[in-house]
C-alpha cells in the first residue's frame, strides 16, 4: 500500500484517535481507511443491505411485540374471569350486570389495542 498524506487539524486527529480506540480499531489510520472505503465503495448496494437489515429487524420486533400483547391480553382476560368466578354467589340481576361489564371491558380493551378511544368513554356511559 502506498502511503499518502492528508492534512487535518490536531483536534480532528484527536477525535479520530479516541473514536478508533473506543470502537476497537488498531489505529487511527485503520479507522480512516475503513471510513474512506465505506464512503467510496458502491453505496447503493450497502444502503440497500442496511435498509433490508433494518426492515427485517423491525419485522422481528413487531412480531415479538404482537406476541407480548397477546400474552398480556390473555393474562388480563384470565384474571378478570378468575375475579368474577371467585365473587360470592350472585343473583341473576347482578350476574347479568357482571356479564355486561365484562363485555364492556373486552370492547374497551380491544379499542385500546387499536389506539382508539373506547366508545363507552366517548359517550360518557357509566356502568
C-alpha positions in Angstrom: 0.0 0.0 0.0 1.4 3.4 -1.0 1.3 6.0 1.8 -0.5 9.2 1.2 -0.5 12.4 3.3 -3.7 14.1 4.4 -3.7 17.3 6.5 -6.2 17.6 9.4 -6.3 19.7 12.5 -4.8 18.4 15.7 -8.3 18.4 17.3 -9.8 16.3 14.4 -6.9 13.8 14.7 -7.5 13.6 18.5 -11.2 12.9 17.9 -10.3 10.2 15.3 -7.8 8.6 17.7 -10.3 8.5 20.5 -13.0 7.0 18.2 -10.6 4.4 16.9 -9.7 3.3 20.5 -13.4 3.3 21.6 -14.6 1.3 18.5 -11.7 -1.2 18.6 -9.6 -0.1 15.6 -5.9 -0.9 16.0 -5.0 2.7 14.9 -6.4 6.0 13.7 -5.1 5.1 10.2 -7.2 1.9 10.2 -10.3 3.9 11.1 -9.6 6.4 8.4 -9.0 3.7 5.8 -12.2 1.9 6.8 -14.2 5.2 6.7 -12.8 6.0 3.3 -13.5 2.6 1.9 -17.1 2.6 3.1 -17.6 6.1 1.8 -16.2 5.5 -1.6 -17.5 1.9 -2.2 -20.7 1.1 -4.0 -23.1 2.9 -1.7 -26.3 1.8 -3.4 -25.7 -1.8 -2.6 -24.6 -1.2 1.0 -27.5 1.2 1.6 -30.0 -1.4 0.3 -28.4 -4.0 2.5 -28.7 -1.7 5.6 -32.3 -0.9 4.7 -33.2 -4.6 4.3 -31.5 -5.5 7.6 -33.4 -2.7 9.3 -36.7 -3.7 7.9 -36.0 -7.3 8.9 -35.2 -6.2 12.5 -38.4 -4.1 12.6 -40.4 -7.1 11.4 -38.9 -9.3 14.1 -39.5 -6.6 16.8 -43.2 -6.2 15.7 -43.8 -10.0 15.8 -42.3 -10.1 19.3 -44.4 -7.1 20.4 -47.5 -8.8 19.0 -46.9 -11.9 20.9 -46.3 -9.9 24.1 -49.5 -8.0 23.6 -51.5 -11.2 23.0 -49.9 -12.8 26.2 -50.7 -9.7 28.2 -54.3 -9.6 27.0 -54.7 -13.4 27.7 -53.4 -12.8 31.2 -55.7 -9.8 32.0 -58.7 -11.8 30.5 -57.9 -14.8 32.6 -57.5 -12.6 35.7 -60.9 -10.9 35.1 -62.6 -14.3 34.7 -61.0 -15.6 37.9 -62.1 -12.5 39.9 -65.6 -12.9 38.6 -65.7 -16.6 39.4 -64.4 -16.1 43.0 -67.0 -13.5 43.9 -69.7 -14.6 46.3 -72.9 -16.1 44.8 -74.8 -13.6 42.9 -78.4 -13.2 42.0 -79.4 -13.2 38.3 -79.6 -9.4 38.1 -76.0 -8.9 39.4 -74.7 -11.8 37.3 -76.2 -10.2 34.2 -74.7 -6.9 35.1 -71.3 -8.6 35.7 -71.6 -10.2 32.3 -72.3 -6.8 30.6 -69.4 -5.2 32.5 -67.1 -7.9 31.3 -68.3 -7.5 27.7 -67.7 -3.7 28.0 -64.2 -4.5 29.4 -63.4 -6.6 26.3 -64.7 -3.9 24.0 -62.6 -1.2 25.7 -59.5 -3.4 25.8 -60.0 -4.1 22.0 -60.4 -0.4 21.3 -57.3 0.5 23.4 -55.2 -2.0 21.5 -56.2 -0.2 18.3 -55.4 3.2 19.8 -58.9 4.3 19.7 -60.9 5.9 22.5 -63.4 3.3 23.9 -66.9 4.0 22.9 -68.2 3.9 26.4 -65.8 6.7 27.4 -66.5 8.7 24.3 -70.2 8.6 25.0 -69.8 9.2 28.8 -71.5 6.0 29.6 -71.1 4.6 33.1 -72.0 1.1 34.1 
